[in-house]
Amino acid sequence: MAGHSKWANIKHRKARQDAAKGKAWSRCSKAIIVAAKAGGGDPSMNLTLRYAIEDARAENMPKDNISRAVKRGSGESGENIEYTAVRYEGYGANGVAFVVDTLTENVNRTAPQIRSIFDKAGGNMGKPGSVSFGFDEVSLVILPSEGLDEERAMEVALEAGAEDVQASDGMYEVTGPPAACYAIRDAFVEAGVEPSSFERTMIPQNEVACDVEAAKKVLRLFDTLDEHDDVQKVYHNGDLPPEVFEA
């Protein structure tokens, strides 16, 4: 039940997204459009769409925006929008591995731009699968440990389909299969504990320790990738010192 905290990384990303709410909504809109196009506009019959809508609601995306995105994806709006999901992988400072998920209307534009970002940061972009094999796709639910003992946290988590609970920095990090994300969240809400964060994400099987200088370079690359219009999510396996988030 001990491990490296992922909460600092999550807070860093969410702080940036909160500062640019329009970017977060744009990402949510793209995810909804792709899900509706692939499986139809009824979230009760399309689990991927349901998750995309839940994610949008978690970002406080207005209901009208969500509805409009569903219609654009399902074809009700009469628009023909084609997004392609492409994953890019590479390395940054100190050998830290990066996975970059994108949704793009033009792969021929996006690929060289992502490669250029890696190059300018002193890193390099690798081949598909060269990095992602070292990550696991999971649900990650972060909870405050105050008022919730470890045994009770484990009990609620396992009953909801989670696989592991780790205590770190005054928080519980609950992980499980990607499809269990909302079941785990709802179980803790029903138990009277409001999660600080919940998401389907990729976590590294092993982390690369970084000193402050290397960590600053890792965060700069993360931020530059995250700012790209076609990027949906960025993951890395850097173990960054807490002080780098306070700078």
Number of C-alpha atoms within 10 A of each C-alpha: 10 11 11 14 20 17 19 17 18 14 14 14 17 16 12 15 17 12 10 12 16 12 19 19 21 18 22 24 24 24 26 31 27 25 25 25 21 14 16 19 24 13 17 9 11 15 14 20 25 18 20 23 24 17 20 23 15 13 16 12 20 11 12 9 15 21 15 16 25 28 20 23 28 24 17 12 12 10 11 11 14 15 17 12 16 16 19 23 24 25 24 24 22 18 17 21 27 29 23 20 19 25 22 20 13 12 16 9 11 20 16 12 14 22 17 15 18 24 15 10 17 14 22 20 23 16 10 14 13 15 21 22 10 15 19 14 15 21 25 27 25 24 23 18 17 10 8 16 10 14 10 11 21 19 12 16 23 18 12 19 17 24 16 15 24 18 20 17 15 11 19 28 28 25 28 22 16 17 15 18 24 18 15 26 26 15 18 19 12 10 13 11 18 15 17 14 17 21 19 20 17 21 20 20 10 11 16 14 16 19 12 15 12 20 23 18 17 26 21 15 23 22 15 13 22 22 15 15 14 24 22 23 18 21 20 26 23 24 19 25 16 13 9 15 15 8 6
